[in-house]
Amino acid sequence: MPARVSSAPVRRLAPMAEGFPQLGCGVGLRREHFAHVLDRTARVDWFEVISENFMVAGGRPRLVLERARECAPVVLHGVSLSLGSVDPLSLDYLKTLADLSRRIEPAWVSDHLCWGSVGGAYAHDLLPLPYTEEALAHVADRIGRVQDFLGRRMLVENVSSYLTFSHSSMAEWEFLAALAERADCGILLDVNNIYVSATNHGFDPDTYLAAMPADRIGQFHLAGHSNRGTHLLDTHDAPVSAPVWALYERAVERFPEVSTLIEWDEHLPSFAELCAEAERARAIQCGARGANARSA
């Protein structure tokens, strides 16, 4: 049987008012761009890396990560915690993540509001949850145990979805806001995922933004998606679309001091093009701050 993480009551972390640092506008670090880190031409505000890609000690990936950390802040973004699953939390996974965190000292650690495993088998996908009180209590408890184990508050990301559950008793945005409060965690607000899910399910993305607690938002994600005719698919294989940029602008108006990350995982562009997307996000942030200052 897999080792279990204690279900004892968790200790509270530092007050949420301390928040998460504003890192600026960063990019996801992928293997195709490692050379820019090694030759020190990767001049960005910060990097986000997929935690699981760097959990093996030694080797070129770990060397690149350590070099990246020397020149900019790094955030660890996981895809395997399976916070919504009823499988036990993996003690081996958490020990490895904690060891990596101690070595790299990330600005924060994040993962997804989803499940991806059942009976010890992984689906290798980020599957949505039913939004019920039972699921809320279950996920909040698991996030609390993860945070207690790591000794740090984490960010939890909304995922894109392509189906809903008929027995959900609340909207996704209500669930996410309640979860952040009950688990005392932060929110990684993926603006592209909001737009994709809003289009697929027919809700207003601005309703989602309006429900988000400002003091819990620690990071934005921006990415490209694909239009499959019957639905949008979160593919991270293209530039950020015009409607997502527009939604991001409205998000930044509400939450102006939040770090932003450009995700791009397939059909990767040049590093310069990737950084240009981050610079576009920065321009939108600066514009929103100026507008807020003028209206103050």
PyMOL commands that set and color helices and strands:
alter all, ss='L'
color gray80, all
select helices_A, chain A and resi 16-18+31-38+51-54+59-71+91-104+133-150+172-183+191-201+205-211+214-216+242-254+271-295
alter helices_A, ss='H'
color red, helices_A
select strands_A, chain A and resi 25-28+47-50+74-77+109-112+115-118+121-127+154-157+186-190+217-222+226-227+232-233+259-262
alter strands_A, ss='S'
color yellow, strands_A
deselect
rebuild
show_as cartoon
